[in-house]
């Protein structure tokens, strides 16, 4: 129905995502990008040096590559679940619209 507008919107979204990903690398040169866990540990040590964690991790993963892999897998699974739910609701909505149109067309006959 509205193909040219949808294509331009899609390209605008792609450009926006790329710009958001590249902008910090351009404007924050020589910045140290670290994870939130490390920053949180530093702040906790500053505020309360005697703090002891409530529990220890079940598995200690030393390799940063494996940690990155697990984080990426977790993010992919979350994106899959979110995509599934969005698709499910969109399908239900389209099904209801189709049923309503069929009922109305039958009423008009």
Secondary structure by P-SEA (a helix, b strand, c coil): caaaaaaaaaaaaaaaaaaaaaaaaaacccbbbbcaaaaaaaaaaaaccccccccccccccccaaaaaaaaaaaaaaaaaaaaaaaaaaaaaaaaaaaaaaaaaaaaac
